[in-house]
């Protein structure tokens, strides 16, 4: 979900004569209370903890320890069909120019050899919230403003709330099954991985989630990981929620051209999928019907088909898929009703385009990162 306006440096906020906020970039050695809207502090000389009350004017306070934080006051309330009130969180990397000490982020995805994080949560009853990771990526090594891609990992949700967009299937990542949602919040694209039941403690291979997002066509290896964040999105209530312990690390020196996970991908190279491309053209336009066949042995849950269009062709509108074009490259993503393709099954979509010059059909296709044969 869309995050804060750029946080302003704070020199402290007094209430009843008590300092309840710290300067951005300060360091917490003993417990530190933060009530300032975008106040933050540093723990372990490695991570930043931020109050990040971006969605309400009501007071929110957090108590920061040397291992994490807890929400002590949360007076905001937002409708459950809209955005949350805040995202109090701890992070590694850069967020609106606020970078954690000594961070090696942003780092290009192709250079990441590992990205791991561990967390321990404390949950409460009677509130509406999620406990989630935010993993931010952008085509540039961006340290300020909103990134183009947000990966969310929902380890718990309480109340009638749901991720941005709509469900597009399931995926087995890092040894767990996740429900996958996909959408856009008006400022950035979002892919959310939702645990079927609450997870209070986890060691996560975050590179596996990044690779799955890449395999869905949402990013490429040339994009940059800018931050890893973990905390809570409260809608109503939330006092007592805590991140008891958090750690994260990203190691470079890698070469990450291929997915490390991908059970939702069709297996076996050209034997795994086939594409039938049927076109009709006229002087300055064309239509195309595209049929994808799953020739593999595993069900495809969520698909992204990419292929280059010949010179002079430009997509203008589409049906039964979300279709975009960058240069000559077309990216087609499933919509809610056709994201699952059983072994031997098919999914179809079509589009109309403009044409300049002689018509020819594309000759190569890739489904979720796997080359497909022509049928």
SULLIN-V499056 format. One record per run of one state. SS is the DSSP state (@ for helix, = for strand, . for the rest). FROM is the first residue (numbers start at 1). LEN is the number of residues. Records with the same first field share a line. If there is no record, write none. Layout:
BEGIN
SS: FROM-LEN, FROM-LEN
END
This chain:
BEGIN
.: 1-13, 16-2, 20-6, 28-4, 35-5, 44-3, 51-9, 65-4, 75-2, 78-11, 96-2, 100-7, 112-2, 123-5, 139-10, 159-7, 174-2, 185-4, 196-5, 216-8, 237-5, 252-17, 272-1, 283-2, 295-5, 302-2, 309-4, 320-2, 327-2, 334-6, 342-4, 356-9, 368-2, 375-1
=: 14-2, 18-2, 26-2, 32-3, 40-4, 47-4, 60-5, 69-6, 77-1, 89-7, 98-2, 107-2, 114-9, 128-11, 149-10, 166-8, 176-9, 189-7, 201-5, 224-13, 242-10, 273-10, 285-10, 300-2, 304-5, 313-7, 322-5, 329-5, 340-2, 346-10, 365-3, 370-5
@: 109-3, 206-10, 269-3
END
